Structure formats: C-alpha cells, structure tokens
Amino acid sequence: MIPPLLKDLIDRHRELALASPAEMIGLFKYVMYLLCYYGDKEERRD
C-alpha cells in the first residue's frame, strides 16, 4: 500500500505525466525516492 501523500501526488500529476515522457520519468523518479524514504522509515520502526 502506498502512503496517502504519494497517492495524492500521483493523482494530481497524472495528466501532466501522461502528456510528456520527460514529466512521466520525473514523476516516476520522485515517487521512487519517496517510496525508498518511506520504506527505510518503516524498516527502522520494526
């Protein structure tokens, strides 16, 4: 499950990302960085 912050980010930028390959790559990289951050945060909590 993705955090609500990421879902909101993706929902708000979906049209822009679909309109341009460069924007899609940028959004993908940003989301990956955030997922890594949240993943590290969750691992430290355990």
KOLPAMI-571949 format. One line per 5 residues: number of its first residue (from 1); their letters; for each residue x, y, z of N, C-alpha, C, O, CB. Coordinates in pm, whole numbers, plus 32768, in hexadecimal, padded with zeros to 4 digits. Each point is the difference from the previous one (the first is absolute). Last residue first. Glycine has a CB too. Layout:
BEGIN
NUM	a	X:Y:Z:X:Y:Z:X:Y:Z:X:Y:Z:X:Y:Z; ...
***
This chain:
BEGIN
46	drree	8413:7F8B:8505:7FEF:7F74:802C:8067:7FD6:8064:7FFF:7F8E:802E:7FA1:803F:7EF8; 805E:81E3:7FFD:7F97:7FF9:8065:7FF3:7F73:8039:7FD7:7FEE:8072:7FB1:80CD:7F19; 819A:7FB0:7F08:8039:802E:807E:7F9B:7FF5:8072:8026:7FF3:8074:806E:80A8:7F0D; 7EE4:7F01:7EC5:805E:7F9B:8030:803B:8027:8086:8014:7FAA:8056:8021:801A:7EBD; 7EAF:8170:800E:7FB4:7F8E:8033:805E:7F95:8039:7FE1:7FC5:8068:7F69:8069:7EF0
41	kdgyy	8178:8143:7FD0:7FBF:802E:807B:7FB3:7F8C:8041:8005:7FEF:807A:7FE9:80FB:7F28; 80D3:7ED6:7EB7:8068:8006:8066:7FC3:8025:8087:8028:7FCA:8067:8082:8077:7EEC; 7E34:7FCB:7F40:802A:7F76:801C:8069:7FFB:806C:7FF8:7FAD:805B:7FD3:8016:7EBB; 7FA8:81E0:8047:7F9A:7FC4:8055:8024:7F71:8024:7FE6:7FD3:8070:7F6D:80C0:7F27; 81CC:8048:7F3E:8001:8045:8081:7F9C:7FC0:805F:8021:7FE3:8073:8023:80F3:7F1B
36	cllym	7FC1:7E93:7EB9:8078:7FD3:8046:8006:803F:808A:8022:7FBD:8062:8058:8027:7EC4; 7E32:80AE:7FC3:7FE5:7F77:802D:8079:7FC7:804A:7FF0:7FBA:8064:7F74:8026:7EDA; 80CA:81C8:7FFA:7FA7:8006:8075:7FE0:7F74:8035:7FF9:7FEC:807A:7FA5:80E8:7F2C; 8162:7F4D:7ED1:804C:8036:8071:7FA9:8004:807E:802E:7FDD:806C:805D:80AD:7EF5; 7EA0:7EF8:7F11:805C:7F98:802D:8053:8030:8077:8014:7FB5:805F:7FF5:7FF0:7EB8
31	vykfl	7EDB:8190:8014:7FB2:7F9F:804D:805B:7F91:8035:7FF0:7FD3:8071:7F44:8060:7F03; 8190:8106:7F6E:7FDB:8040:807E:7FB3:7FA0:805A:801A:7FF7:8078:7FDF:80E7:7F13; 8075:7E95:7EBE:8077:800A:8056:7FDF:803B:8088:802F:7FCF:8066:805E:804A:7ECD; 7E17:7FD8:7F8E:8028:7F79:8027:8078:8004:805F:8000:7FBD:8068:7FA9:7FEB:7EBD; 7FCB:81E9:8013:7FA2:7FD6:8068:8025:7F75:8034:7FFC:7FE7:8079:7F4E:80A3:7F1E
26	gimea	81B1:8018:7EFE:8017:8050:8077:7FA6:7FD7:8074:802E:7FF3:8071:8017:80C8:7EFC; 7F77:7E7E:7EEE:807D:7FD0:803C:801E:804D:8081:8029:7FC4:8063:802F:7FFD:7EB9; 7E3C:80D2:7FEB:7FE3:7F7C:8038:807C:7FC7:8044:7FF7:7FC8:806E:7F5C:8012:7EE0; 80D3:81BA:7FC6:7FB7:8014:807E:7FE2:7F7A:8043:8004:7FF4:807B:7F96:80DF:7F29; 812C:7F22:7EB4:805F:8039:8060:7FBE:8015:8088:803C:7FE5:8068:803F:808C:7EDC
21	psala	7E7A:7EFE:7F4A:8059:7F97:8033:8063:8033:8069:801D:7FBA:8061:7FCD:7FD5:7EC3; 7E29:8147:8081:808D:8013:7FDB:8055:7F8F:803A:7FFB:7FE6:8078:7FE3:8114:7F80; 7E41:7F27:8044:8010:8059:7F8D:8090:8009:7FCF:8017:802A:7F8E:7F27:8057:80C6; 802D:7E8D:8137:7FD3:7FBB:7F87:8015:8053:7F82:8003:7FCA:7F92:7F56:7FBD:80F9; 810C:8131:8120:805B:7F92:7FE4:7FD8:7FB6:7F81:8057:7FD3:7FB4:7FD4:8016:8141
16	lerhr	7EBA:816E:7FA7:807F:8039:7FD4:8061:7F90:7FDA:8044:800A:7F99:7F98:80BE:80FC; 7E8B:7EB7:802A:7FED:8038:7F79:8082:8039:7FC8:801F:7FEC:7F8A:7EF3:8047:80B0; 80F2:7F26:818C:7FEA:7F98:7F9B:7FF6:8039:7F72:8044:7FCE:7FA6:7F47:7FAD:8109; 80B2:8156:811C:805E:8013:7F92:7FED:7F9C:7F8E:8050:7FFE:7FA2:804F:805C:8104; 7E57:7FAF:80F8:8007:808C:7FD4:8058:8015:7F85:7FED:8061:7FB7:7FEE:7FDF:8135
11	dildk	7FFB:7E0E:7FE2:7F7E:802C:7FCC:8007:808D:7FC7:7FC5:801C:7F98:7FCB:7F50:810F; 81EE:7FE8:8036:7FEA:7FBD:7F7F:7F7D:802F:7FC2:7FFB:801D:7F88:8086:7F1B:80C8; 7FE0:8164:8160:8061:8035:7FA0:7FE9:7FC5:7F75:7FFE:8049:7F9D:80A9:7FD3:811D; 7E5B:7F37:80AC:7FD5:8088:7FDE:805D:803D:7F97:7FD1:803F:7FA1:7FCE:7FDC:8145; 80DA:7E47:7FCB:7F87:7FF1:7FAE:7FCF:8088:7FD2:7FDA:8011:7F8C:7FE9:7F1E:80F1
6	llppi	81A4:80C9:80B1:8028:7FD7:7F79:7F88:7FEF:7FA4:8005:8025:7F8B:80C3:7F6B:80D6; 7EE8:80D7:8166:8049:806E:7FC2:8027:7FDE:7F70:7FF2:8054:7FA6:8065:7FF0:813B; 7EE3:7E6E:8038:7FA0:805F:7FC8:8044:8077:7FBA:7FCD:8032:7F9C:7F94:7F8B:8118; 81A8:7E6B:7F66:7FD1:8066:805E:7FA0:8063:7FBC:800C:8017:7F87:80CB:7FD2:80F9; 7F4C:7E1C:7ECE:804E:807B:7FFD:7FC6:8065:8063:7F88:8003:8018:80B4:7FD3:7EF6
1	m	7FD1:7DF5:80E2:7FAC:8077:8000:8059:807D:8000:8064:8006:8047:7EE3:7F7D:8034
***
